[in-house]
Amino acid sequence: MNVVVQTLLLILVAACPWCCATGTAVLDDGSRCRLSGICDVGSDEKGGVCAHNEFSKAIHGSVEGLVFSDLLARERDARLSCVSSPGERAAKVREAAQWAWRGYDSCASGEDELRPLVCGGKHWLNLTLTAVDSLDTLLIMGLEDEYMSAMHVLERNFSLHSPGYCNVFETTIRVLGGLLSTYFEIEKSTSARVQRTQRMLLDSAIALGARLSQAFASKSGLPHSDVNLRTGEIDFAVSHSSLSEMTTLALEFSALSRLTGHSFFEESIRNVYDVLSNAVRAYDGLLPQYFNPEAGTAQGRYIMLGARTDSYYEYLLKYWIITGKSDDVLKNRYVHAMQSLRKRMLKRTNILPGRQHDIGFLFVSEMEGETMSPKMDHLVCFLPGVFALGHLHGVSTSFPKSPISGEEDEWEVERHKHLWGDDLYIAEELASTCYELYRLSPTGLAPEIAHFIPQDPAYPGNHHSDIGGGLFYVKDNDAHNILRPETVESLFVLWKTTGDPMYRERAWQIFRAFERWTRVEGLELCLARQGHRVKDDIVQTLARLALRKAVDLRSKGRSWEAIANETQKLTTGLLQATRLADLKQGSQVINTASVEVKGAINFLIQSFRSGIIKPGYGNPKWDGDTISNTVCGEIGASSGYAGLQSTKVVPPLRIDKMESFWISETLKYLFLIFSEPPDRCLHTSCKNEPLLKAKYPLTDFVLNTEAHFIPVLGPRTNSTIQQVEYDKNLLYPYPGKSSKVETPPAPLSSTKISPNASRGGDLHSPSDNDGSKLETGLFDNESGAHKDQTSDVQNDDITVHEEL
């Protein structure tokens, strides 16, 4: 057999051995299975086949010297394919969180975000974002040492005196939400050192909330989008606020009101919903992206549930739940919006040839006026979880079932079930669509934006490509992945509300793809900082394999001279194999390699040969990290996770940034899927089994849009959260600034909300203690991807843009 053909066959077998085995039916036709080897196998959704043995055979098989450019990634996934129990899977996710935290703590401590490919950090909000956003995740996972490490980062670096404007929405959901959630989470802890941090977190939350409240100083009472935390000044250069920016403050500000007894926080949010009442009527429940905060009026006609609008609809339901289901106005507004969505924006995809009995996948379109666009952000994948949560709490947004026209046609009625099906049906249908964005992607990870192919004569019925499988297509500028959480968020809620193990299996397949393609290893970085370049492909593989071989031999007690000889033989044999395979690299591969790669390889081999690399400082342990650090310096210590420039390319190039929501949301949801029992069982696998007690039942807690837990607060007049003692000066951070609040706040139970509640007031009066550096001694001391914005990839980084 031709050597090149043999090479291609072995690559295919190693990628998906169970898909290609003789006599084995291919049950997963997705490009993820073919190109990344992550396959759904079996109609019972029990997941893929354990591939570790097949991987080993493929690597050490009969064709000498054949290795793959993504060797380490393949081996990681092969091992994960053999992990099956929920407990083991939760442990793997926990390890991923440790790896991510280690990267931030080692390379970006005190900064907002980690740049894992260069072992550096990046500022955005100037609030040590990743550290504070990760706090409750670390506690939930039982990572107490990492939690205390994060607290020490805050002690050294957290300050509310940073110059410049910060986005009120992002700061509220990530920082204020993180502080409050961790404050509540500590109540479950039995650790004395953890408990000692609780007061510090609360004081920081109050001080931060007081500053953020300055955004409400507008004529209408709608908040401005950006405020300077040091001065309290509003950024009037930004003339609009997005729907999400104005309304996704309700959970966090309400919790602050209950803890402090200060009604302003909750009143200001309730007033926002009052101001939006006219727009709700005018736009039939679905609101445009932007509003003028001074005039209180909508701008434009573009309607979507993705960027800059998504969490408005999420918080309508969650604010009703968190207030003890006492505010039917917001529940009714949620029902109105979702019924309007069913009628106007839920669409079905095209039906592929040979699948005539299929009804297509359900997706959420976008609208400008009455013009529909089949574009859907990955951000929209939060919506299945909201529908499922509403169903758990007894909310229905469905219409009565009725014939479509004349006599009922069963297929046609099923095609329109999104009108009359219950909310759980909508949740399950949309979640399946979101999962297809992963399964039908070569990397197994969803793009930022997909364009679906609707059932319409204008679209050819035989449209098909390897990406999207004929259901959707992805533009090159939309193909990136920045570690977003929305799909796993919905899988978590569906697991909690149904007990269907399918959602656990789908979550695991997504986690495998993240581990395979986004995990950053220091050893990989020192040889390929920006990913896998074709010209360096062979050399990178040889160097990685040589390092791994050296570690293995040393662990078996082999001498350094023997290790040098073995690694030299290994690399020589592999170079010969590339010449035989006629891959046009061969003898010229060293000459075409980058200086970094050549230097790493030469230093490695010369160090082994001369004995320079030895166990240092009397430490008998000699592992891959030690070798990597010795050879590569600081970059060898790097860890963490990085987004992908394109989910359409295997192997993918990576983005030099780890978003804070990777630990806060994505890994938290994945961990809870495997560690939490369901709150309700509707599946045959558990229907006759008693439910286990959950730590985080969705009847007792609400997750904010950054996955920070806040307990149900109850009605304003009968709060379940007790008011705490705190320094009232924290509410007045700006000395000399006028304030409408001149007296201590009235108890919430005696405060009544009305449409004429104070608008645009501020909490602040002169004080010697502005709260930005807390007397407890703990917290003495530009561009980011917005949670609800889509993003472009430019020069290995993310540039936020608005989808208009």
Disulfide bonds with the S-S distance in Angstrom:
Cys16-Cys19 2.14
Cys33-Cys39 1.93
Cys50-Cys82 1.87
Cys107-Cys119 1.96
Cys381-Cys434 2.09
Cys526-Cys632 2.21
Cys681-Cys686 1.69
